[in-house]
Amino acid sequence: MNPSTTRARLVVDELVRCGVTDAVLCPGSRNAPLSFALHAADAAGRLRLHVRIDERSAGFLALGIALRSRRPVPVCTTSGTAVANLHPAVLEASYAGVPLLVLSADRPPDVIGTGASQTIEQAGLFGGAVRLAVNAGVDGDPARGRAAVDRLVAAATGASGGPPGPVHLNLPFAEPLVPDGPGEAPAGRPGGEPRTRVAPVVRQSEPLPLDPAAPTLVIAGSGAPDDLLDLPVPVVAEPAAAAWPAAVRTGPWLLGASPALRPAQVVVAGRPTLHRPVQRLLADPDVAVHVLADPRGMPWADVAGSVRAIGSLPPLRPGRSWTDRWRAADAAAADALDKALDDPAAPGGLRIARELVAALPPGAQLLLGSSNPVRDVALAAVPRRDLTLLANRGVAGIDGTVSTAVGAALVHDGPAYALLGDLTLLHDSTGLVIGPDEPRPDLTFVVLNDDGGGIFGLLEQGAPEHAGAFERVFGTPHGVDLAALCAATGTGHVLVDVPDVAAALAPAPGLRVVEVRAGRGELRQGHARLRATVGAAVAEAL
């Protein structure tokens, strides 16, 4: 058996022994040894292989599988720009703490810098975004090769002591690149028994120096720990946070709505990134800001530089008046919000978010696109304990969201859905391209099509004084026929109005798009009216 085939089989064998159950592969010549090895492992039932033709989508597919399963997932590419196309997924995995394994095939070292085709300097390509990078030699001792794979998996999962995240194994392969015979079992460690998986390191920390009786608010963002569901204080949580099912429904609307709701101290869990009122609260010098230490060792959030201490959450004993005020304000705000959203003239994204979350079957998974969809759910939906909500909030880009949703759906045991905007769908339209021999989930994309970037209308550039430049450089209308796009990729499609979204969620096989069209010209004014309505209701209640 030639050296390249031997090495590729050894790498794949050790990955399986380290607990890898799914792998993503992109076609190429230089990574042919790994392609054959992964195909053989799939045929033997040792792992499940997913083949994609677009490296950027493939990276996010692997990320989605890892995000939902919490297992390490490799994505394998050929050399050159193919590797560079994984960079967006690597960055998201890095900031979200997702165990993504990059396996890049490379040319032999003596060819680098000679002008050979599809050849770049791949060693160190991802810089500080990866937890560990190994640039292997052309030949090597099998035992050392297995040990390198073990170190990479440990670094990716956090078992080596650092925070979990992406790693990079760069593998130069010399010709011949295809097997020259059936070969032998991979060498390096006798027996081929599965490795005992090492659990990620859980870090302990001292309790925060809080006043347990002071008016306290917990702010939970993506990456917050799972044990914040039954706290005796109000929780304002983003949908991707594990604490969202126990959150104050109208929390984002209530921040800053009344002095009576202003806390003396705030505890931040995870990375809150959605709401500007949250950032204003955390920057308030009269509010004591504390942070829960991440048990995985991920960095803490401190955008305003206001954090006083990092540690674990001690028992809290807030006064009844504090919690009663928040309950009364939430009830009044929710009632006013629902009445306003019943009006067909209310912002379509908020109406869709409310109806969609309420209509999902128990056990469903919902992946939320960045920009408006995740914010719409945060602002309008009623939190539920029987759903799994996911989002790419590490870097919060829109790239790769379709593929992330596909990957997460492939490992979710239940109905799967995604809520996206039209630009997010178009940005990863190749994520809809799934070959006839590939595992295909049953996944429904609910897409709000407002023909452009609706979120910018809510930001500073959406103000009336910028109207002359807004539509072309921020609104970016595209005019794409989503039904035709779906037809081209073999994706089911249905066009519905907002009141019919719930009826369109009945289970269906394969991928499909439920398109809901809406305008965005009145989005800014619609949100302003809702803020005024909710604010008036809160003022009256308090």
Secondary structure as UniProt FT lines:
FT   HELIX           3..17
FT   TURN            18..19
FT   STRAND          22..25
FT   TURN            30..31
FT   HELIX           32..43
FT   TURN            44..45
FT   STRAND          48..51
FT   HELIX           55..69
FT   STRAND          73..77
FT   HELIX           81..84
FT   TURN            85..86
FT   HELIX           87..96
FT   STRAND          100..106
FT   HELIX           109..111
FT   TURN            112..115
FT   TURN            117..118
FT   TURN            123..126
FT   HELIX           127..129
FT   STRAND          132..135
FT   HELIX           142..157
FT   TURN            158..160
FT   STRAND          167..172
FT   TURN            190..191
FT   TURN            212..213
FT   STRAND          216..220
FT   TURN            229..230
FT   STRAND          235..237
FT   TURN            239..240
FT   TURN            242..243
FT   HELIX           244..246
FT   TURN            249..250
FT   HELIX           251..254
FT   TURN            255..257
FT   HELIX           259..261
FT   STRAND          265..269
FT   HELIX           276..282
FT   TURN            285..286
FT   STRAND          288..292
FT   TURN            295..296
FT   TURN            303..304
FT   STRAND          307..312
FT   HELIX           320..341
FT   TURN            344..345
FT   HELIX           348..359
FT   TURN            362..363
FT   STRAND          365..368
FT   TURN            370..371
FT   HELIX           372..380
FT   TURN            385..386
FT   STRAND          388..391
FT   TURN            399..400
FT   HELIX           401..410
FT   STRAND          416..421
FT   HELIX           422..427
FT   HELIX           429..432
FT   TURN            436..437
FT   STRAND          443..449
FT   HELIX           454..458
FT   HELIX           460..462
FT   HELIX           464..466
FT   HELIX           467..470
FT   HELIX           471..475
FT   HELIX           482..489
FT   STRAND          492..496
FT   HELIX           498..500
FT   HELIX           502..505
FT   STRAND          511..517
FT   TURN            521..522
FT   HELIX           523..541
//
